[in-house]
Amino acid sequence: MSAGPTPPTGPVVGFDLDMTLIDTVPGFADVLRALGRELGVDFPVEQMTERLGPPLEHLLAGHLPEEQIGPAGDRFRALYPDHAITSVPALPGAHAALDAVRGHGGRVLVVTGKFTPNARLHLDHLDLRADRLEGWVWGVGKSEVLREEGAGVYVGDHVHDVEGAHAADALSVSVLTGGCTRSELLDAGTDVVLESLLEFPDWLDDHVRDGLGGLAG
């Protein structure tokens, strides 16, 4: 009988994708422009990409009639692979952050609101290796997979990432590379604020050394 996969000996850490591991702005903007050309709509692209994080349909609301939002979202996701993969870079420290988790014998989860096939394209293109990718989850909805995997830490850039972490009884680590300010994240109850993922490996070393970085209960 197979013994199954070896359980991790270190921390299980979840990461958001957009504006946490990758700078989605250039690709998202290009897809919005392509969608706008098809629909004959001049989207305020700069404004719409200032605070990425909410579901796409929320961003499209107010710019399209309600009955067009669903189909426009579907078309956006279809256009995405041709316009938003090669132009989107990993954020500074992203690879080192994932390596840091594995260096402590842990597992890496990527838990994102992005359409899963498009999220996978980003991970593959940038060689960001995750032990599990879960897409199409937002806010407290992220807690289900975090609990299922026993994640003790969830790293994100948005106040709703804080909600997802705490709903899973995980430590919320926030980075300032997205659209939310330090004050907004602290007001939302985040446990840790880092300027960027460049600070994450040292933080994780301290976290594990202090006996806080093992598997979540």
C-alpha positions in Angstrom: 0.0 0.0 0.0 1.3 3.4 -0.9 2.2 5.6 2.1 1.0 8.7 0.2 2.9 12.0 0.0 5.3 12.9 2.7 3.8 15.6 5.0 5.8 18.9 5.2 8.1 19.3 8.1 8.0 23.1 8.0 5.5 25.9 7.4 2.6 25.7 4.9 2.4 29.2 3.4 -0.2 30.5 1.1 0.5 33.4 -1.3 -1.9 35.7 -3.2 -0.9 36.1 -6.9 -1.7 39.5 -8.3 0.4 42.3 -6.9 1.8 39.9 -4.3 3.9 37.6 -6.4 3.5 39.3 -9.8 3.0 42.8 -11.1 -0.2 42.3 -13.0 -0.7 46.0 -14.0 0.8 46.0 -17.5 -0.9 42.9 -18.6 -4.3 43.8 -17.1 -4.1 47.2 -18.7 -3.3 45.7 -22.2 -6.3 43.3 -21.9 -8.6 46.1 -20.8 -7.5 48.1 -23.9 -8.1 45.1 -26.2 -11.5 44.5 -24.6 -12.4 48.2 -24.9 -11.5 48.1 -28.7 -13.8 45.2 -29.2 -16.7 46.7 -27.2 -16.2 50.3 -28.4 -15.6 51.4 -24.8 -12.9 53.7 -23.6 -12.1 52.2 -20.2 -10.2 54.4 -17.7 -7.4 52.0 -17.7 -5.1 53.8 -15.3 -7.8 54.3 -12.8 -9.0 50.7 -13.0 -5.5 49.3 -12.5 -4.6 51.5 -9.5 -6.0 49.1 -6.9 -6.2 45.6 -8.4 -7.6 42.9 -6.2 -11.4 42.9 -6.4 -13.0 40.5 -8.8 -12.9 41.6 -12.5 -16.7 41.9 -12.6 -16.5 44.5 -9.8 -14.0 46.5 -11.8 -16.2 46.4 -14.9 -19.3 47.5 -13.0 -20.1 51.2 -13.7 -18.3 51.1 -17.1 -20.8 48.7 -18.8 -24.5 48.0 -18.7 -25.2 45.3 -16.1 -26.2 42.7 -18.7 -22.8 43.1 -20.5 -20.6 42.6 -17.4 -20.7 38.8 -17.4 -20.0 38.3 -21.1 -17.3 41.0 -21.0 -15.6 39.2 -18.1 -15.6 36.0 -20.0 -14.2 37.8 -23.1 -11.5 39.4 -20.9 -10.4 36.0 -19.6 -10.3 34.7 -23.2 -8.1 37.6 -24.3 -5.9 37.4 -21.3 -3.4 34.7 -22.5 -2.4 36.7 -25.6 -2.1 40.0 -23.9 -1.1 39.6 -20.3 1.4 36.8 -19.8 4.8 37.9 -21.3 4.4 41.5 -20.2 3.9 40.6 -16.5 7.0 40.3 -14.3 7.5 38.6 -11.0 7.7 41.2 -8.2 11.1 41.6 -6.5 11.6 38.8 -4.0 8.9 36.5 -5.3 11.2 33.6 -6.2 13.2 34.0 -3.0 10.1 34.0 -0.9 8.9 30.7 -2.3 12.4 29.2 -2.0 12.5 30.4 1.7 9.4 28.3 2.5 10.9 25.2 0.8 14.2 25.9 2.6 12.4 25.3 5.9 10.8 22.1 4.6 7.5 23.7 3.9 4.9 23.8 1.2 3.9 26.7 -1.1 0.3 27.4 -2.0 -0.9 30.0 -4.4 -4.5 31.0 -3.6 -5.9 33.6 -5.9 -9.1 35.1 -7.3 -7.6 34.8 -10.8 -9.1 32.4 -13.4 -7.1 29.3 -12.7 -5.8 28.5 -16.2 -4.5 32.1 -16.5 -2.9 31.9 -13.1 -1.2 28.7 -14.2 0.2 30.5 -17.3 1.8 33.1 -15.1 3.4 30.6 -12.7 4.7 28.5 -15.6 6.0 31.5 -17.6 7.8 32.9 -14.5 8.9 29.6 -13.0 7.1 30.3 -9.8 6.7 26.8 -8.4 3.7 26.1 -6.2 2.8 22.8 -4.6 -0.9 23.7 -5.1 -2.6 26.4 -7.1 -6.2 27.3 -6.3 -8.0 29.9 -8.4 -11.4 31.6 -8.5 -11.4 32.2 -4.7 -11.8 35.6 -3.1 -11.7 37.1 0.4 -12.9 34.7 3.1 -13.5 32.2 0.3 -9.7 31.6 0.4 -10.0 30.2 3.9 -11.3 26.8 2.7 -8.2 25.7 0.8 -5.9 27.3 3.5 -7.6 25.2 6.2 -7.6 22.1 4.0 -3.8 22.4 3.5 -3.1 23.4 7.1 -1.6 26.8 6.2 -0.3 28.8 9.1 0.5 31.9 7.0 -1.2 33.7 4.1 0.7 36.5 2.3 -1.3 39.1 0.3 -1.5 42.7 -0.6 -5.2 43.5 -0.1 -7.5 43.9 2.9 -9.5 41.0 1.6 -6.4 38.8 1.8 -6.3 39.7 5.5 -9.9 38.5 5.8 -9.1 35.2 4.1 -6.1 34.6 6.3 -8.0 35.2 9.5 -11.0 33.2 8.4 -8.6 30.2 8.2 -7.0 31.0 11.5 -3.8 31.7 9.7 -1.3 34.6 10.3 -1.9 37.4 7.9 1.3 38.8 6.3 0.7 41.8 4.1 3.0 43.4 1.5 2.8 47.0 0.3 3.2 46.2 -3.4 -0.5 46.4 -4.2 -3.1 49.1 -3.9 -3.7 49.0 -0.1 -1.9 51.3 2.2 -0.2 50.3 5.5 -3.0 52.0 7.4 -5.7 50.2 5.5 -4.0 46.8 6.1 -3.5 47.5 9.8 -7.0 48.6 10.2 -8.1 45.4 8.6 -6.3 43.5 11.3 -3.2 42.2 9.5 -0.6 40.7 11.8 2.5 41.7 9.8 3.3 44.4 7.2 6.3 44.1 5.0 7.4 46.6 2.4 7.8 43.8 -0.2 8.6 40.1 -0.5 12.3 41.0 -0.3 11.8 41.1 3.4 9.9 37.8 3.6 12.8 35.3 3.9 14.3 37.1 6.9 10.8 37.4 8.5 10.2 33.7 7.9 13.6 32.7 9.4 12.6 34.6 12.6 9.1 33.2 12.5 10.4 29.6 12.3 13.2 30.2 14.8 10.6 31.5 17.4 8.7 28.3 17.0 5.7 29.9 15.2 6.3 28.6 11.7 5.2 25.0 11.9 2.0 23.5 10.6 -1.1 25.3 11.6 -3.5 23.5 14.0 
